[in-house]
Amino acid sequence: MTEYRPETRAVHVPHPVVEGSRPISVPIYQTSGFAFDDPAVMAEGMTAPDGAYVYGRYSNPTVRALEEAVAGLEGGVAAVAAGSGMGAINTVLLGLLKPGDHLIAQRALYGGTAAMLNELVARFGVEVSYVPEHDPAALRAAARPETKLVYLETIANPMCRVADLPAMCATARELGLVSVVDNTFATPLLCRPIEHGADVVVHSTTKYLSGHSDVLGGMAVFADDALYRKLWHFAVELGPSPDPFAAWLTLRGMQTLALRMERHCGNARLLATRLAGHPAVAAVHWPGLPTHPSYEVAGKLLPDFGGVFSFDLAGGRAAGERFMRSVRLALVAPSLGGVETLILHPATTSHRSLGPDELARHGIGEGTVRVAVGIEHPEDLWADFEQALA
Ligand SMILES: Cc1ncc(COP(=O)(O)O)c(C=O)c1O
């Protein structure tokens, strides 16, 4: 390089060669593309996910490390990362469906996904039927010749209904349908839907997998290599690819997933149980409580029941609003799965796209409060909730 002038040397900086040791942390390959000695290798790299790294929208080593880590945890063959959970969900839906196709979804769904299904109907000529998440007979009855896909959530947002994945995925398979399961709330530590027959698992890695409320991300994990390759090609054209730094933050967060999940679940158990016995509370929706409609299904499917629950105050909407204004430690904020306890009002935020009838069908009341329990000391959280209820 010394033969070049300073202007050129400032552009072409020599790269360090690491030999005889290796970095402990996955390096951040913060580069949009890769350079080649052999142009043929570059051309080949653009045709398949296992070729050389060429361009960030196709693949990146840091993003690939995250894809392989999540695919490994879920028991899938490979994964496609996206810049958000909705990016991953839409890559799968748009990549698998075409006008005239029919999709069957469970009724209780994350609000963004529910809104996207309405878009598919209104703008893309896809038809959608809804069935209860625990009812394979209803799934069978809803299937038509043009049905392509079944869409489920392991633990649904925000009322925490648990899908009967073994029964629903087995029926989907018998009917020749691709089953897609959003496993965001459960994480692969509580449930691995592919082991129960799912074809595709989607995640908002924004939540528990990254775990620190500092990064957005999504992931689609595939049980089957052919389906993975089809969706990889589609994702390259659609362009949901995440930034390498976002992938690195997610990888870093994931290293403590097991520790955090244990605490999230334990804290949720304590708060949900105590709230259920509090005179100001009308109902608590957490699948670890015997009063929850999914208690039995959850007991068979999950070793623990997650860190999110909802509850209804006996005083309805006014009491719900008073509670939201009175908490001091919990933050009134969107999202979930981070280390801080967050609360929100689903009817006006995460599920605002649903009309009053649809909200009622989901069991979401005017005064329902959703709690995404963090990893603080549980007694500090309970003290905060108690003073807010008072
Ligand atoms: C269950 C579930 N799936 C998907 C999403 C969408 O994820 P993102 O916000 O990362 O796009 C969310 C967001 O809250 C969610 O709760």
The ligand as an SDF file (V2000), in Angstrom:
LIG
                    3D

 16 16  0  0  0  0  0  0  0  0999 V2000
  -46.2080  -12.4660   19.4000 C   0  0  0  0  0  0  0  0  0  0  0  0
  -45.6230  -11.3810   18.5660 C   0  0  0  0  0  0  0  0  0  0  0  0
  -45.2710  -11.6530   17.2910 N   0  0  0  0  0  0  0  0  0  0  0  0
  -44.7460  -10.7180   16.4960 C   0  0  0  0  0  0  0  0  0  0  0  0
  -44.5490   -9.4220   16.9340 C   0  0  0  0  0  0  0  0  0  0  0  0
  -43.9790   -8.3980   15.9980 C   0  0  0  0  0  0  0  0  0  0  0  0
  -42.6280   -8.1990   16.2780 O   0  0  0  0  0  0  0  0  0  0  0  0
  -41.8230   -6.8640   15.9220 P   0  0  0  0  0  0  0  0  0  0  0  0
  -42.3920   -5.7750   16.7710 O   0  0  0  0  0  0  0  0  0  0  0  0
  -40.4070   -7.2250   16.2350 O   0  0  0  0  0  0  0  0  0  0  0  0
  -42.0350   -6.5860   14.4760 O   0  0  0  0  0  0  0  0  0  0  0  0
  -44.8840   -9.0840   18.2520 C   0  0  0  0  0  0  0  0  0  0  0  0
  -44.6750   -7.7100   18.7330 C   0  0  0  0  0  0  0  0  0  0  0  0
  -45.1110   -7.3320   19.8060 O   0  0  0  0  0  0  0  0  0  0  0  0
  -45.4430  -10.0860   19.0880 C   0  0  0  0  0  0  0  0  0  0  0  0
  -45.7980   -9.8290   20.3520 O   0  0  0  0  0  0  0  0  0  0  0  0
  1  2  1  0
  2  3  1  0
  2 15  2  0
  3  4  2  0
  4  5  1  0
  5  6  1  0
  5 12  2  0
  6  7  1  0
  7  8  1  0
  8  9  2  0
  8 10  1  0
  8 11  1  0
 12 13  1  0
 12 15  1  0
 13 14  2  0
 15 16  1  0
M  END
$$$$
